[in-house]
Amino acid sequence: MTEFIIALMTILAELEGVLHIGLAAVGSGIGIGLLGMKAAEATGRNPGAAADILKIAIILAALIEGIVFFAIFLA
């Protein structure tokens, strides 16, 4: 019985490491999708500000992707 509990705890520890990386990747994907949607909407409303919107969107996309790298390093 003790071996089973140890094996179960090992499996759960490995799954927890993979699970938080997967959740960070899914959240990052959703965040970048929302960012792209809102950037396209803002560009449609004000085409003259397209360059500024693009700059801000690229910076924010890089920051959002950084969350996944933190999750990988913490695994």
N, C-alpha and C positions, 0 to 999 in steps of 0.2 A: 504493500500500500504506500509506503514511504517513497519508493522509487517512482511510482505513478505521480505522486504529488510533485516530486522534484522535476520530473519530465514535463508535467503540465505547467509548472512555474517557468521553466525554461522556454517552452513554446509561447507562453503568454508574454514573456519579456521580449522575445524576438518579434512577435506580432505588434507589440506596442511601439517598437522602434520603427517598423515599416508603416504602421498605421498613421503615425503623426506626420511622416513624410508625405504619404498619400493625401492626407487631409490638407496639408499645406499646399500641395500641388493643385488640388481641386479648387481650393479657395483662391489661389493665385490666378488660375485660369478664369474663374468667374470674375475676379477683380479686373483683369486685363480686358475681358469681354465687355464689361460695363464701362470701362474707361474708353474703349474704342467706340462704343455706342454713343456715349455722351460727347466725345470729341467730334464724331461725324455730325451729330445734331448741332453742336455749337458752330461748326464750320458751315453748315447749311443755313443757320440763322444769320451769321456774320461772315461772309466769304472773305472780307478784307482782313480779318484777323487769323486767317488760316495758318500763316507761318508761326505766329505766337502760340496758337493752339497746338500745333504739331510739336513745337519745342517742349511745351509743358507735358504733353502726352508721352513723349519719349522719356522724359525724366521720371514721370510717375510710373511708367511701365517698368523701368529699371528698378525702381524702389519696390514695386510689388513683387517682381521676380526675386528680389533679395530675400524675401521671406522664405522661399523654398531653399535657398542656400543655407540660411540659418538652421532650418529644420534638418538638412542633410548633415551639417557639421555637428549638430547636437545628437545625432543618432548614435 
